[in-house]
Amino acid sequence: MTPVSTFKGKTVALFGLGGSGLSTAKALIAGGAIVRAWDDGEAGRLKAVEQGVALEDLARADWSCFDALILSPGVPLTHPEPHWTAQRARAAGVEIIGDIELFCRERAARAPGAPFIAITGTNGKSTTTALIAHILRQAGRDVQLGGNIGVPILDLAPPSEEHIHVIECSSFQIDLAPSLKPSIGVLINLTPDHIDRHGTIENYAAVKERLVAAADVALLGVDDNFTHAIGARLSGRALSEQRVLPVSARRVLDWGFYVDQEAIFYRGQGKAPEEAELIAKLTGARALRGAHNAQNAAFACAVAWECGLEDDEIAAGILSFPGLPHRMEEITKIERVLFINDSKATNADAAEKALQSFTEIYWILGGKSKEGGIEPLRPYFPRIRKAYLIGAASDDFARTLEGILPYERCKTLDVAITSAALDALGSAAPESVVLLSPACASYDQFVNFEMRGNAFRNLVNGLPAILAARRGEAR
């Protein structure tokens, strides 16, 4: 835990008692703050009481006594309209911040030079964050991994010169962290997302830009228009203490970090093309298939390079990375069929990454559909041998696939897996892939994408017995 000593003796309102909210409340109390916490849900309030956090109905509180409102990142700060606690705080002149900001203030007070790597972007930030942490750990560094991925930031060890904090930051968290100033800031990419919470893509991009704008070293993608523009803006500023470096997975750069022929290179400014330095090869890195993962790996290599790791240390970390659960996770191979769990693909944009990475695909998809459905995925239909539809989106998806792609209405995941496996095993292709990449939210049949992915893993692991029984019946 990181006790929040910078609020010692101060009284704070805290709204939102989920995982990060409860963590924040305990860290504030450990640091000597007086916390008045509230949540609209009774379950959150009961859990807080069990762990010694004092409750106060903030709708009836005297806001003049609060030094700050600590807001959960899941609570709207500006759009579609400010949460009522944010409105009360602003009316009382009370600052509104989150757990990342509390960490930043502790770092500034305890160890301003403590290594702090902050990662954001629209897609790939969790994989990039985990890969950075893996490479650094494999090289013997003491890594504190958390933030928007896994462990709340204040549950990690306090900032110090001995620890390297590797923190994934969502746009919601950045919005609540006005003094965010990492030693290395990473902005991978930007595409329209969370517009309901930021109002416009321009507002969303501006929030993301704040993470790299104040970083000592800013690593910026240049493969989309938004990040390219941000990089140009930062490079044009007269901030001699900041280094801004471009990263690309799509083209060879005149300088910076880039991917070329399944390898990652660094080329210094003013260096000839033949002077580019090979950092790591992606060949053999099974958990980093696809162009999107090449981008993630390029950023991870760039961070490791900036942290002073040797090329062989970085290359070893790339090859040994096991990947993240539910993100193109390789479950097993049965005969010539590979089974991939990409349950995290809850929209078409995310599913596209998996469809780009394989051919001979037996595709399991469906759930609670999002706007646009699977229409954007039409260019990848030639890679797909058959689709297996589950959940509420089945009718909509069937209309899209009709006359273009063979499909089967399976309703549930267990039926889809068995049908896809039998079809794939009957294929003459040297290798086929049964791919769960639903392009949908999970909550029509599962609580979240993790539960859907876990169900897929368990069902696939039980396939050998089912297939043996089916083959026995056939004889």
N, C-alpha and C positions, 0 to 999 in steps of 0.2 A: 504493500500500500504506500501511497504518497500522501502523508498528512498535509493538509492545506494550511500551513502556518501563516500564510499571508493574510488570512482572514481571522486570525486569533482575536477573540474578544468582540468580534463584529456579529451582528444579527443578520441572517440572510433568509429570504424566502426561497423555497425550492419546490418546483412543480414538476411532477412526473417521476414515479417511483418504480419504473422498470429496472432492467439490469444496470444501466449506466447511472440512472438517477439514484438508486439505492447506494451504489458504489460511491457516488459523489457525496451523498449525505454523510456516509460513514467517514470519508476522508476529511470532510470539513469538521466534523465533530472531533476526530482524532487530532486535528490541528488547533483545536480550541475555539472554534466558531460556535455560535448559537444558531441552530438550524430549526426553522419552522417549515415543515414539509407538508405537501398535500398532493393528492392524486384523485382524479374523478372516479377511478375504479376502487371498489371496496377491497378487492384482493390485494392490490398494491399497498393500500393503507395498512391492512392487517399484517402483511409481511414486514413493513417498515416498523410497526410497533413491536413485533417479535424480535427485531434486531436493534431495539433501543433508540429508534429515531422518533423524536417528538413530532406530533401532528398538530396542525392548526389549519382551520378552514380559511384559506386565503381570500375567499370571497367576503369574509367578515372581518378580515384583519385590518389593523392600522398600518398602512404602508409607509407612513412617515418614519417608522422605527427600523425599516430595513435598509441595509447598506447595499444590497444587490439582490436581484432575482436570478437564481440559477435555474435555467430552463432546460428541460430534456430536448435533445435535437429533433425528436419526433413531433414536437408541438409547434404549430405555425407561428413564425415570428412576424411575417409581413403579408403573405398571401395564403389562401384566398382572402383572408382578413386576419389581422393579428389576434392571437388568442387573448381571452379576457384578462389573463394574468399579465400579458405583455402590455395591454392597454392600461391596466392599473399601475404598473411599474412606470410607464412613461409619464402618466399623469402626475405621479409622485416624484418624478426626477430620479428614479432608481435605475441604475445600469442593469442591463440584461446580458448575461454571459452564460457559457456552458463549461463542461468539464475540460475541454481542450484548453480553454483560456485559463482555468485554474492551474493546470499543469504548466502552462507557459509562464505564469507569474511565479510559480514555485521555482522553475528553472532559472528565471532571471534573478531571484533572491538567493538561491542556494548555489548554483553552478552555471553561470551564464554561458560558459564554453562547453557545456555537456553536449555530446553528440546527439542530435535530434533530426531524424530523417522523417519528413512528412510527405505522404503520397496521396494524390487525388487524380481525378479524371472521371469520365463517364463510364467507360468500359475497361475492365482489366486491372483495376486498382487492387483488388484483393489478391489476385494471383501475383502481381508485381510486388506487393508488400510482403507476401509470404515468401516469394523467391529471394528477395533482398535479405530477409531475415535468415533464410536457409543458407545462403552463400556465406554470410558473415559468421554464422554459428559454425559452419563446417570449417571455417578458417580460424576458429578458436576465440572469436569475440563473444563478449557477454551481451546478448541481445535481449531487449525488452520489447516484445511484439504485442501490439494491441490497437486500441482505438475503435474504429468502425468494424474491425475484424476481430472477432473473438473476445478478448479481455478488455474491459473498460480501462481507459488510460490511467485513472487514479488507483486502480488495483495493481499496477505495476510498481516496481521499485522506484524510489525517488531519483530524479535526475542527478547524475554525477559523471565525472570524467571516466569512470570505469565502465559505465553502461552505455550502450548505444540504443536509444529508443527509436524503434521503427514503427511508425504510426500511420494507419490509413485514416484519412479524413474525408467525410462526406461534405457535400455543400452545406448541409444543415449545421454541421459542427463548425465549419469555417465561419459561417454567418454569425456564430456566437463566440468567436475568438478574435477580438480586435487587435490583440498584441501578438498574434501568431507570427513567429520569426524563426523558422527552422534553420539548422546549419546547412541541410540539403533539402530543397523543395522540389517535388516531382509533379509535373502536370502532363499526364500521358496523352489524353485526347479529349475532345469535346464534341458531343452531338446533343441535339435537343432532348432534355430529360428534366423531370421534376418541374415542369413549367407551371403546374398548379401551385407549387410552393414558392416560386420565384417570379412569377408574372410573365416574364419574357425570356427568350434564350439569351438576350443581351445581359439581363440581370444575373442569370445563372452563370454565364461566362465571367462576369465581373467578380462574382463571389469566388469562383475557382481561381481567378487570377491573383487574388489577395495572398494565396498560399505561397506562390512563387515570387511575388513582387517584393516581399520582405526577406526572402531567403538569402543566406550568404552565397550559396551556389544554387542556381536555378537550372533544372534540366527540363527542357520543354519539347514536346512533340511538335513536328512540323508537317505532319501528314494530313491535317485537316485545316480548314480556313481559320477557325477560331483560335486554335493554339498557335498557328503560324503568325497571326496578327499580334497575339500577346507577346510572342518571342521578339517580334520586330519592335514592339513598343518598349519592352524591357531593355533590349540591346541598344536602343537609341537614347536611353537615359544616361545622364552623367553621374553614375554611381560607381566610382572607381573600386569600392570595396566589394561589389557584387560581380560574380562570374555567371554569365548566361551561356548555356551550351545547348545546341540543338540535338535532337535524337530522331532518327527516321528508320522505319522498317520497310519503306517502299523505294527508296532511291539512295544512291551513293552521294554523300555530301562533300562539299569542298572542305568542310571542317566539321568536327563534332563526332558523334557516335552514330553508326548506321549498320544495317544488315545488308549483306551481299553474299549470294550463293551459300545460304544457310550458315553464315558465320558473322560474327559481330566484330566491328573494327572501330578504332579511334584514329582520327586524322587531325593533327594539330593545325592551327591557323598558319597559313603560309607554307605548309608542307606539300610536297609533290604527291600525286596519287600512290606511287610505289612506296612512299614512306608511311602509309597508313599502317597502324599496328594491329595485328590480329589479337583479339582478347579471348574469344571462345568460339567453338564450333557448336552448332545446334544439332548436327547429325548424331543420332543416338539418344537424344533427349526426348524420350517417349511422352513425357508429361507436358511437353511444350510444342505440340503439333500445331500447325496452322500459322497464317500470317499474323493473326492477332497475338498469338503467343510469342512470335518473333519480336513483335513490338515490346511486349512485356519483358522479354529476356534482354532486349537492348537497354531498356531503362535500368534493369537490375544490374547489368554489367557496368553501366555508367556510374551508378551509385557505388558499387564495390570498388571500381577504379578510383573514384574520388575519395573513398575511404582508405586508399593506400594498399589494397590487396594486390598480390602478384597475379599474373595471368593464369598460372597453373591452379591457384586457389579458386579463382573465379570459374575456370573451366570445369573443375571438379564439382563445384556447387551446382552448375548448370546441369551436368549429366546426372547427378544424384538426386535432383529435386523430385519428390514423389507426386507433386501436384496437390490440388485442393479437392476435398470431397465435393461431389456434385458439379464439378466444372471439368467437363471432358475427362472424367475419372475412368481409367481403365479398370474394369472389375475383374475380368478373366477372359481367357480364350478357350473355347471348346472346339476342338478339331480346327477347322479353318475359319471359325467365326469369332470375332472380337466383340465384346459387350462393353458399351461405353455409357456411363451415367453422366448426363449433362442436364440434370434436373434444374440447375440454376438458370437455365435458359428460359426465362419466364416471358419473353417477348420475341418477336421475329428477328430483331436486330441481334439478339444474343444467340438465337438458334442458327443464324446465318454463319457464325464463326465455326460451328461444328460441321455444318453441311459443306463448308469450304474445305474442310480438312480431310474428308473421306470420299471414297467412291464405293459403289456396290453397297448402298445403304438400305437397310430395312428400318424404317423410321417410325418410332412410336411418338405420337404427338397428341396434344389436346389437354383440356382442363378448362379453366375460366379464361375465355379469349379476351385479348386486349384490342384496342382500336387498330384497324387495318388488317387484323387476322394474319394470315400467312401469304397474302398477295405479294408482298415484297420478295418472297422466297422463290417465286416462279423460275428465275434463272438457274436454280440449283436442282430443279426437278429431274433433269436428265441423269443426275447422280443417284437417284433414288429408284430402287427396284420395286418397292411396295411401301405403302403407308398403313399404319395401324392406329385407328382413331379411338381415343378414350375421352370420357368426361363430357362436360356441357357443350364444348365447342364442336362436337362431332358433326352436327348437321351443317354448320357453316363451313367447316373444313371440307366436308364431302362435296359441297357445291363448288368449292374452289378446285378440287382435284378431279371432278367428274370429266371423263373423256380425255384426261391428260395423263393420269397416273393411276395404277391399280391401288385400290385401298380396301380395307376391311374394317367394319364397325365392330370394335371389340368391347366397348363400354368400360371395361376395367383393366387395370394394369397387368394383372396376372394372366388374363386371357391374351392380351397383346404380346406379352413376352413369349409365351409358349408358341403362339402362331408365328411370330417373327423368327424365333429360333428354328422352328421346323422348316420354314421357307428358306432361311439362310443356309442351313445345313444341307438342303437339297440343291443349292446352287452349284454350278460348275466353276464359279470364280475361284481364283487362288486364295483370295481372302475376302470375306464379307464382314459387314459391321451391323450389329443390332444396336441402334442408337436411340436412347431416350433423350430427346431434345424437344421438350413439349411446346415451346413457343407460346406458353400460356401460364397464367397463375395457377396455383395448385388447389386453391381453397374450395373448389367444388367437391373434391374427394379427399383432400389431405389438408392438414392444418397449415403446412408450409412446404416449401420446396425441399427442405432437408428431410422431412418425413417421407415425401414422395421418393427422393433419391435413396433413402435407407430401405424403403420397400422394394425398389428396383434391385438393389444390391442383394437383399435377402432372397428375393425370388430367383434371381440369376444363379445364386449359389446353390439353390435347390433344384436347378434345372437338370443336372445329370441324372438324378433319380427319376424325374418325370420323363425324360427322353428315353431312358432305359426301359421304363414301363411301357411307353408308347411303342417302342420298337419290339418289345416282347409280345405285345398284343398283335402287332402286324405280322409276326411270324406265326 
